[in-house]
Amino acid sequence: MILVIGATGTIGSEVVGQLLAADERPRAFVRDPDKARQLLGEQVEPVVGDLDQPETIEAALGGVDRLFLLTTQSGRQPDWERTVIAAAAGAGVAHVVKLSVFRAEERSPLRFARQHREAERVLEQSGLAWTMVRPVFLMQNLRAMVRDGAIYTAAGDGRVAMIDARDIAAVAAAALTTSGHEGKTYTLTGPEALSFDDVASKLSQQSGEQIRHARVSVDDVRSALESAGVAAWFADDMARLHAMLAAGYEDLVTDDVRAVTGSPPRTLTQFVRDTDGT
């Protein structure tokens, strides 16, 4: 039995779909079982839980031998993942696949990257078999970035090898259902590093709508996120990330998706074509 934590999010729901396609019948750790059934289908077993209530995690892990762990970006994230990992070790789970972030490092200037590395270290020291999945920028995030015919970034000419959530999910599902992934860390990228000028051009070509890349300041990014209700620390991280992207932070293409799944990652053109109008 596979338990998916984070099953109703962008990546988690794709992981569930990939597991179903592999003839698995995963269990989903959720707050709202009705919403989960509507999103994930009747073949998935929803189990109600709360990461702030350890007893619900322990109950959800009954009979589980594999775990996909994805939690939202929060100041509580290290505590949540530490609690889940401890419960998984106590329940005798055989393998944990953790969704992390690109360059999760203890000395990263990004708090969320430091938090993920902290959780990775806890998992590595738990005695459990593990696989770390570290994707770069998500193509699915682009939709929310388009406002009034423009993508607003402080990334300048920086290039990003952004990835489709479906390819991340394919790697995670393979790690959960096939052998040979224990102790591995996969850095997941798309097949090409693109500037946001390139991104705007490709979105325009596919959608028929003229979209431009509007270059704004790091402070503008931070202020816009804080105005949208994003926590100050995370808004600061995202603003800092834009500046790092401008300096080439995610200008890297790996072959890990193909190596794990046997198929190349989707291009941005494929992503836009497949999701146009959704």
ABEGO torsion letter per residue (X at the ends): XBBBBGAABAAAAAAAAAAAAAGBBBBBBBABAAAAAAAAEAABBBBBBBAABAAAAAAAABGBABBBBBBBBBAAAAAAAAAAAAAAAAAGBABBBBBBBBGBBAABABAAAAAAAAAAAAAAAAGBBBBBBBBBBBAAAAAAABBGGBBBBAAEABBBBBBBAAAAAAAAAAAAABBGABGBBBBBBBABBBBAAAAAAAAAAAAGBBBBBBBBBAAAAAAAAAAAGBBAAAAAAAAAAAAAAAAGAABBBBAAAAAAAGBBBBBAAAAAAAABGX
